[in-house]
Amino acid sequence: MKTVSCLFVVLALVMAPCQTASAATRLWIGADGAFWSTPTVWNPNGIPLLLDDVVMGTQFAATQNVTANFNVTLTGAGLNSLVINSTGIGGIFTLSQTVASAMIATTETIGSTISGNVYTQSAGTNTTNTLYLGFGNGAFGNYNLSSTGTLNAVSEYIGFAGTGGGVFTQSGGTNNVTS
């Protein structure tokens, strides 16, 4: 009976379905100058993980400019999406990538409904399938590439839908577009 019980437990463990962590939507709630790698600047608490959707720029009611510092290396598939949209701050939201790091996201939208959205990259790599600057009506996004930064994108769109628009400024670095 002991052998049968042990065999049953082993079979039950082997046959149990594997549980995988599900992706989350993470909202930036950090103050000006905070770092991406700080778990408490995210809601829910914790650094964004593989296939998460990240939304930045909606956290404040008062008019202010906010800069978030990207300082991590994402691997594998990276994020599902990155959206910078300053609807909640009444000012400019900037994601700043100034250190050797790696951003990876399937889709990056810099400005989806409003202006005042910036991605500044002077170091590291940023890899995405699709980059949108100014995705929808009234949306506006800026991408500033300089120094040793490298942007790898399958597609880049400026002013994708309606009256959206954007500016891509390259004063250095490398912009690789494959389509």
Secondary structure as UniProt FT lines:
FT   HELIX           2..15
FT   STRAND          25..28
FT   TURN            32..33
FT   TURN            36..37
FT   HELIX           39..41
FT   STRAND          42..43
FT   TURN            50..51
FT   STRAND          53..56
FT   STRAND          66..69
FT   TURN            76..77
FT   STRAND          79..84
FT   TURN            87..89
FT   STRAND          93..97
FT   STRAND          102..110
FT   STRAND          117..121
FT   STRAND          125..133
FT   TURN            137..138
FT   STRAND          140..145
FT   TURN            147..148
FT   STRAND          150..158
FT   TURN            162..163
FT   STRAND          165..170
FT   STRAND          174..177
//
